[in-house]
Each structure stands twice: as C-alpha cells, then as structure tokens.
C-alpha cells in the first residue's frame, strides 16, 4: 500500500518537475488565482482535535460530533518479536492530515499562495454552465496535499499514533481522466448506475437531516453526501449546484471518497483500526471533517469550523467566501484516528 502511494506520488512530482512552460497558459489567461499559505498556528482550528477518548470514554468532549470508538479502554495487538503482544490504551482523536485545493482554474493552487503553474498539458479549466434558471453545472479541479501538521509542530513527539510524513502534493486532478469525465469515472465506481434514480437520491435528503441534526451522516447511505447531494458520479462535475461553498465542499468530499476507492486512503477510525489501518474502498463518512482555510479561515467560529461530511454549508459559509475571489477554495481535512497507544 505504501509502495503504491510512493509510486503515484513520485509520478505526480515528476510531472510537476518536468513542466513545459508556456508564455501564458489557458488557466492563467485573464483569470486570477487567489489564495494564501495556510498558517499552521492561526488558520488551524485546534478545537477540532476533540473529542479525545480512551475507549468510548470522552476525556475532552469538545464541541463536535464524534465517530465510533472501541468499547474497551484497553487494547491488545500483535507486535513484532521479541514482544509479540502489545498492550495499551485505545485512544481516539482527530488529526489534521490533508489539504485540498478546489478550483475551476486548471493548475491553480490556492493553498500554495494562489499561484498558477503555466502548464501546457492536462485537463483545462472548467466552466460553469446554466442548466436552467436556477442551477449550474460546474466542474472543479482538486489538488490533494499530504499535510501532517501535528507531526511537524512536534506537538506530541512520542505519540506513535500520529501520521509521520513530510509535506507533499499527493494528487492533481488535471492529470486524471477518471476525475474529469463521468463515463471514464464510472470505471472505478460502477455502482453509479444503481444510484442514478429518484429513490436513491431521495434518501440523501434523510442523510442531510441526519448530518445536520446529529453532526454526522448515515454510513449506510454511503452514496449520499448529505446536504451537498450525491457522491456519484465520483468526478469534479457538480450538477445542480446552488452555491460555490456547497459545490466546492461536495467536490472535496467526492475526492476523498475517490482516494479510498483507489486504495490511496485507508480506514483509520473505529474498533477495526485500533491495531492498524485497514483498506476501506467504501469510505466511512464519519471519518472526516472539512475545515475551510481559503480564502479565509473558519477558526473564529470554532463550533462550526470543521463540519462532517453532509452537514449543510449554510451555517459556516457566511463571511468565509468572498465573491470576487472566484471559485478557489482551500480545505484542511481532519481525519478520525483510533489507535493502541502502548503502555
């Protein structure tokens, strides 16, 4: 699994390092890319770290809903020789581990200071089209960053449960045909044919109510993104969009699901993850929260700063998206982590 991630990451970096520089790319012609570097101190909502649990006992509750935790505070896991067995405490917490750009401008990186790379290949910028008098069809590109900020800041130097990695650009959608075309995208999510009907889509309204009232969506309705709509097709083409924050959030949520479907993201939450991460091709929506950090950070409203997948964007988007910026947003992705911390 790690080797596969390194191969794909290396391919992406090789593409970025071997760019063909043109006088002016299509993405930069007459279109400004906006954004700022994320400040790991002031832009990160550290209250989103909570709840902190041992087993299913909350040590620090916080203001946010939590995913499932193991019932026992004591964990017993396999260990390498000479111990063979590891005994510890079942710890549960939320960790900021990824950044995501969501933009309709090709090769625009809001979380890297709003730079646009003058690239002469890949899928071009997207355009919004009127479907009827109310809705839009918008296409978004997504850039996925490795961003284990707690490890960098050495907040818990001896805590082996933290993801230990360096900053990296893990994925850029401009090079991925399965993200830019609905028919090609169906190759990795063939079940889209099962959920393209009114009954399946009506269930997403129930998921919206569940996510908004309890803070977490319904995992059984995995094809739903709650108030944002449907996870399928698993592409950046968002139909029926009523606002930039909602559409951008759905694109980021779909991309997280896509990472799981391609086995580039793993299960890190719940009783099954206590001893080790595990393959999760169908993403558990309760494992992630999305905090907006570009164009402005949501830290001032900590109780709304990092909503789970499916929660309505109306409550937290006010004052966070500036119309003149366009459709360049940045998200900090919080991931639930359950692990066995050795005694």
N, C-alpha and C positions, 0 to 999 in steps of 0.2 A: 504493500500500500504506500509506504513512504517512498519507495523507489519510483513508483508510478508518478507520485506528486512531484518528485525531483525532476523526472524526465520532462513532464509537461511544463513545469516552471522554467526549466532550462531552455525549452523550446521558445517560450514566450519572451524570455530575456534575450535570446539570440536574435529573435525578430526585432526587438526594440533596439538592439545594439547595431543591427545591420540595416537601419532605415535608409531609404532613398529620400534625400532631402530635395524638395522641390521649391521653386520660388514662392509659391503660395498654394496650399492645399485646398481642397474643396471645403474642408471643415472650417478653415480659417478665413475663407473669402467672405468678408462683410459680416462675420458673426464673431462676437466676443465670447471668450471662455472665461468664466469668473470662478473665484474660489479663494481659499486661504489654507495654509498649512494648519493642521489640527494641533492645537496646543494640548499636550497630554496632561497638563495641570488644570487649566481653566476651562477647556472645552469638554472634558470628560465628566459625566455625572457620576461621581463616585458613590452616591447613594444607590445607584443601580447594582452595586455589588451584592446587595442584600435582597432577600433573606439569606442569612448564614445559618446552616443547620448542622446538627450532629444526629444522624439517623433522620427521623421525622420530627425531632425536637428543635424548634426555632431558637437560636441563640441571640440573633439580632433579626427582628422581623422586617424592618424597612417599610416602605410604602407601596411595594409592588407585589403582584401575584407571583406565585412560585409553582414550579413543575413538580412532578412526583419525586419522592425521596424514599430510600430504603427504610423499612420499619425499625430495624435494629441499629443501635448506635455503634455496635461492634462489628467489624468485618474481618473475614478470614479469606486470604487469597493465596494462590500459588506464588512461589518465589524461586529464583534460581538457587542452585547449590551455593553454599552448604546449608542454608536455612530451610529451603523447600516450602516453607509456610510463612506468610506474612500476616501478622495480627495488628489491627489498627482501629482507627475511628472512621466511621462513614461520614465524610464531610460533604456538604453541599453548598455551593456558592455560584455567583455569576461572574464571568470573566470577559473583559473586552478583548477580543482576539482578531477581529477583521475590520477593515474599512471597505466601503463600496462607493464608487462614483456612479451616479445615474444621470445621464445626459443624452440629449438628442443631437449633440455635436460630436462627430467622429474624432477620436483621439484627443478629446478634451478631458483634462484631469483636474477637477475642482479641488480634490484633497491634496494635490501637489502644488497648490498655489494658483490654480486657474491657468495652467499652461496648456497650450495646444501643440502637439507634435506635428510637424509638417510631413506626414507620411503619404507616400504615393501608392499605397496598396491597402487592401482590406475593404470592408463594407463601409459605404459612405454615410454621411449624416442623414438623419431621419427627418421626416416632415410630418406635421400634423395636418390631417385632412378632416373636413366636416363630413360626418356620416349623415346627420340630419340637423335639424335646427338646434339640437341641444348637445349631442355627444360628439366626441372626437375619436379618431383613430391615430394614436401616437406611437412612434417607435423609439425605444430607448437603447442606448449602449450602456453596458455596465463594466466597470473595472473592479477587480477583487484584489484587495491587498492583504498580505499577512501582517498583522499588527498586534503582537502580544505585549501591550504597553505595560502591564503589571510586571512582567519579567524584566523589561528594560529598566524600569524605575527601581528595581530591586526592592519592591515593597515587602515581599516575603521570600527572602533569599534561599531559605532552606525548605521551602514548601514545594515538594516534587509534583504536586498536582497541577501547577501552573504549566501552560504551554511554553516551552523554551525554544524560541526561534528568533531569527532576525527579520527586520523589515524587508518586504519583497513585494513585487507586483506579481500576483499569482495567476491572473487570468484577465484577458482583454477580449471583449465580445466582438470587436471589429474583425477578428480572425476566425470567428466561429460561425459556420453556416447553419448549425442547428439552433443558434440563438436568433438569427436574422430572417429565417424563413419558416413559416408554420408547418409546411409539408415536410421539410427536412427535419425539423424539430420533433416530429411525430416518430422518428426512428428511435429516439431514446425514451419517448413517453407514448407508446401506442394506445394506452388506456384513454387517451384524449377522446377517442371515438365513443367510449362508454359514457362520458360525462357531458357530451355535447347535446344535451336535451333539456327541456324546461324543468323536468322533475329534479334532476341533479343540480341544476343551477338554483332552483328554489330553495334547496337545502342550505345554500350558502347564506340565505337570509337568517336562518336559525343560527348558523355559525357566527354571524355578525352580532346577534343578540347575546349569544353566549360569551363572546370575546369582550364585548363592551360592558356587560354587567359583572362578569367574574374576573376579567383581566386576562383570560386565556381562552383560546379557541378549542373546538372539539377535535381531538386527534383522529377520531373515526371518520370525520369528514375531511380527509386529507386533501381532496381535490379543491377545497374551498380556502380562500384567503380572507374569510370573514367579510368585513365591510368593504374590503378592497375588490372583492369579486372572486374570480376563479383562478386557480393556479395553472390551469391549462388554457391555451397551449403554453408550453414551457419556453416561451420566447419573449423578446422585448416588445412585441407588438401588442399594445394595450387598446382594446376596443371599448367604447362606451365610457371613456374617461370624462369625469366631471370636474376635475381639478388637478393641477400639477402635483401637489403633495400626495394625493391618493394614488395617482398613476405611477409616480416615481417609487412610492413605497411598494406597490404591487410588483414593479419590475425587480426591485431588490429582493423581495420575498420569493419570487419565481426563480431568481438566480441562485438563491440559497438552496432551494429545492433541486435545481439543476446540478449543483455541486454534489448533493447527496446521490442523485440518480447516476452520476458518472463515477461514484465512489471516490470522489475527491474530498468529501467531508464525511465525518463519522459520527456515530452516536456517542455522546458524552454525558448523557443525563439518565436518571432513573436507576433502579436497582441493578439493571444489567450492565451498567457502566462503572460500577464501583471498583472492580478489579482491573478493568482495561476497557479502552474504547472498542467499539464494535461496528461492523458495517451496518449502515442504515440507508438503504436505497429509497425507502419511503420516509421522507423527513417527518419527524415529530414536531409539529408547530410550537409545542410548549418549550422547546429547547432554545428558542431565540427571542431576543428583543432588538429593536432597531431604534437607535438614538440619532436624530438629525444633528449634524455638526457643520454643514454648509448649506446655504450661505451664512447662517447664524446658528449658534449652538443652543440647545434646548435646556441647558443647565439651570437657568433661573427658575424654571417650573419643574422641580425635581420629581414631584409626584406624577407628572405627565411626561417626563423626559425620555423614557425608554419603553414605549408600549410594546406588547407582544404582538405576534402576527395576528391580523384580523381585527384589531381594535380600531375603531373609527379615528380617522386623522383630524376630524373637525376640532376636537378638544385641544390638540397640541400644535396644530399648524399655524395658529394665529400669531402673527408677528415674526414667524420663522422663515417665510419665503417672501422675497422681495420681487415684485413683478418685473422690474427692469433687468433682473439678473437672467431671466430666461428659464430654461429647464435644466440647469446644472445644480444638482443636489449631491450632498455627501452624507453618508450614514456610517455610524460606528455600530458594529454588530456585537452584541453581548450574547454569550453562549453559556447555558447552564452546564455546570460541571459537578458530577458526583464522583468521588474517588475515595480510596482507602489510604488514609494518612497513617503511616507506621508509628507505632508507639516506641 
